[in-house]
Amino acid sequence: MFDSFGTGFLVQSLLALWLYQSFQISVMTVAAIVFTSGVCSAISYLVAVPIAKRIGLINTMVFTHIPSNIF
């Protein structure tokens, strides 16, 4: 648990540093992007359960990974 918790901070910190150094994006903007992606991820976990019950686990994985990979 603590390992994945710390890794999340490390990845987000490195992403913020890279975006700042490469594109001069402010830390506030990166924070908003990371926060929004976290909220979307949490919502997708909640929505996945009813979808899986309705169309099945395999179909849920297939049809949700395709748009994710496209984006």
N, C-alpha and C positions, 0 to 999 in steps of 0.2 A: 504494500500500500504506500509506504513512504517513498519507495523507490520511484514509482510512477508519478507520485505527487511532485517530487523534486525534479524529475525529468520534464514534466510539463512546464515548470518554471524556467528550466534551462532552455528548452526549445523556444518558448515565447521570448525570452531575453535575447537569444541569438537572432531570432527573426526581427525583433525591434532594432537591434544594433545593425543588422544587415540592411534593413529598409532605410534607416537613418543615414548610413554611410553611402549607400548606393543611390538613393533617390531623394535624400534630404526630407523624408517624411517625418513629421513631428511625432514625438512620443505619444502625445494625446491622440493623434489619428490612429497610430498603431494599436493603442490601448482600446480604442473604439472598435477597430476591426477584430481584435482578439476577443473582446467581450461579446460582440455580435456573433462571431463564429461559435463561441461557447454556448450561447443561448440557443442558437439554431441546432447545435448538436444535442443539447439537453431535450429540446422539443422533439427532435427526431427519435430519441429513445422512447419517449412517451407515446408517440404516434405509431411506432413500429409494432407494438404489441397488438393493438386492434387490427392493424393491417395483416399481421401474420395470422391472427385467428380467422380472418375473413378469407384470405387467398392462399395461405400456407407459407411455411417458412422459406422454402426454396424460392418460390415466386417473389416473396418479399425481398430476399437477398438479391436476386437477379434484377428485378425491376427498380430497386432503389440504388443499386451500384452503377447501373448504366448512366443515369443522369449525373450522379456524383462524379464519375470518371469524365464525362463530357465537360462539366464545369471545371 
